[in-house]
Amino acid sequence: MTELTDLTIAEAREGLRGKSFSARELAEAHVDAIDKANDALNVYVLPTPERALDMAQSSDARLKKGEAGLLEGIPLGIKDLFCTKGVRTTACSHILDGFTPTYESTVTANLWAEGAVMLGKLNNDEFAMGSSNETSFYGPVVNPWQRKGSNAKLVPGGSSGGSSAAVAARLCMGATATDTGGSIRQPAAVTGTVGIKPTYGRCSRWGIVAFASSLDQAGPIARNVRDAAILLKVMASSDPKDTTSVGLPVPDYEAAVERGVKGLTIGIPKEYRVPGMAPEIEKLWQQGVEWLKAAGANIKEVNLPHTKYALPSYYIVAPAEASSNLARYDGVRYGLREKGSDMISMYENTRAAGFGAEVKRRILIGTYVLSAGYYDAYYLKAQKVRTLIKQDFDNAFEEVDAILTPTTPGPAFTLGEKTGDPVEMYLNDIFTVTVNMAGLPGMSIPAGLSSEGTPLGLQLIGRAFDEETLFRTGRVIEEAAGLLFKPQDWWSKK
Ligand code: GLN
């Protein structure tokens, strides 16, 4: 029999309803797997096994009564950016030490209302700032994938590195994640998992620790396209507590998954063919084009001429908003407090001790670009560029239904390889930040293996609120790629 932890969400849903196993057994299998793996992978910063078993027991009772929710008994991991009532939430920052929310984020509340089971809080880059999960106060996450013939430790991508690694290593059936500039799609790409950042406004941001509010969106990471569709359906809602949450009905995404791409037109933007792009990425992209063509899609070249300005303007807008959002961590309202001789020095000491180096860098850059004299030169200009990027996409979507690009410029790199060079690290997001700048949905689908034997992803970008086209197109890529994206288990203590 397949191990319970290997099942997809769709399979587990069937197994639970057909009484092949109980929610409790499913939760126990995951709790055991986490126990054996967490020392090696460092994916969970706070496992919550008792809560998982309690929730599973309630699921079993509801299953018995025929009152099962859409995610009844499905064990999930939660990125530590989502506030969970009564369960420590730190955004993996020292400054939120011991912060236990008295409220639940809307996204996680939606999951629990449909019967999902919480396995624990997952590691991430501090305040979601990073592309490798190495800025976490709790230390880096290790990617369950290794290169052929090497046991060098690889990064799982970031900032949702705990989410991507936990899903890939079968330490949860799916996970919540957030994406401000690529943090769902990039980690999904380098761990062989599926990640979708929905349209800005699709999921409520209420109760999610804010990084850059005009860019942040929640979404799922899962093992396949169908599972991602199942999760997003429940995570998305229109929420009066978040004024940017949009009051549109949430479609049945799962129903879109098998619709195929016949008659769709897929755009290929030449601007994403960046200088120095690895030949294997170019090849993967071309392969994606062939797969979609073979499945009946039309392919069309499109122009997104402002693409080259996306990364520099993102690194103005995101830090600007972050510097403002992070002003609230003052030692008074949340988490850590360091002593000081007066109030100002208490603030200063708390913030000096509480924030890590990357977060401080963002606060400094953000404060700089917002200060008098620089506001017009940097911040305002970046906002104008943002509008132009959005217009590029609007024009392209008059001709095509979705856009295909690589997700990342390369496969997973080794721990420490890029930590000394922030610009090198920021370049990981070159293909993903445009989507956040324009507020559009984007999805990464595992599409092949690198020459090193590690996963690579293709990205699909869609029209605002048209996640369905991404699910149906993503499914075609997933099916054509045909590989089973499962890393070799080297991490379990047997
Ligand atoms: N890597 C990007 C950054 O550090 C994006 C992070 C994210 O999407 N949260 O800003």
Residues whose N, C-alpha, C, O or C-beta is under 5 A from the ligand:
A	BS01	LIG	A128 M129 G130 S131 G158 S159 T178 D179 T180 G181 G182 S183 D429
